[in-house]
Amino acid sequence: MKHKATKEKPRKSLLDDDVFVLGDQEIGRGERKKIHLKIGKLYDNTDINIPVEVIRGRSPGPIFFVSAAVHGDELNGVEICKRLLDLRQLKDIAGTLLVIPIVNVFGFNSLSRYLPDRRDLNRCFPGSPNGSLASRLAHVFMSEIVSKATHGIDLHTGAVHRRNLPQIRADIDEPETLRLAEAFGIPVIMRSNVPDGSLRQAVSERRIPMLLYEGGEALRFEERAIRIGLNGILSVMHTINMLDGSKRTTRPTRPQPKPFIAHSSYWTRATRSGIVRMLSKVGALVHKDEIIAIISDPYGDEVETVKARVEGIVIGATQLPVVHEGDALFHIATFQEPEKVEESLADLDELAV
């Protein structure tokens, strides 16, 4: 689904409103409420809603949304949201925090990336009130959440059987977005293209700084990626002055890893069908022409090797030991100083413990 890219004019500030309205609910300063935004009904007439928790500080400040499970099978973000909502320091925030643990409630309940009509919600933004189910859901999210926000973070994982290194994807040409990406505190920042119809594209067109966090794989919890994601969100909240740094208890005392920007990436693919033995792993530095996988038939014959085309860091990899010819094996990002990225990733592992 294509959507014409148009830059909207900056919106009037919402920071000074004493009453915040979401759906048909009013939330005053210092209040915290769970709200369900109505989307539609199932075949049995059961209501389907997007759950949102709204936390308002007593003093004005940013309106920051954190969303997860736009793809219904990407579960790490759901756990990150749950842990975020459990933190005691949220009672001291300035501004308004909107936490949406499950955007694609249909996909979440069926453990599927997609909606019942097989549409990818993250290709249907900004949506329409009269369109498909996916388009209507996207429209509600844009009109109720994004239209009120000043900043945002959307949480994702790799696809089924594909694990991603914790990374930030963002439009780093926008200075405020770059500032937030660096504040998130992880080594890998991807200058990535914005897919048509994605939430990130729709938010960008409203000139709202937003990050996309990737980490782990679908249908699995990865403790490391969850902790890194939670720490990153808190770092951003401090950076935009939602949290008082003097009261922070979750930030590591050691320096955060240095961030590096990857300006390109490429996929290595299976050269034949068969059984694959992966010789590298997510987060590893690989060199040009290094053998990173071996593929053979089930008898161990007809062996072929897969080599890295260019030096870089593995930011994603298949988790399946069986492949068809052409299947993606490794996603490798290129950097000006890949050795330093590898060192920074080692520091990140220490902070995630």
Buried (B, 14 or more C-beta within 10 A) or exposed (E): BEBEEEEEEEEEEBBEBEEBEBBEBEBEBEBEBEBBBEBBEEEEEEEBBBBBBBBBBEEBBBBBBBBBBBBBBBBBBBBBBBBBBEBEBBEEBBBBBBBBBBBBBBBBEBEBBBBEEEBBBBBBBBBBEEBBBBBBBBBBBBBBBBEBBBBBBBBBBBBBEBBBBBBBBBBBEBEEBBBBBBBBBBBBBBBBEBEEBBBBBBBBBBBBBBBBBBBBBBBBEBEBBBBBBBBBBBBBBBBBEBBEEEEEEEBEEEEBBBBBBBEEBBEBBBBBBBBBEBBBEBBBBBEEEBEBBBBBEEEEEEEBEBBBEBBBBBBBBBEEEEBEEEBBBBBBBBBEEBEBBBBBBEBBEEBBE
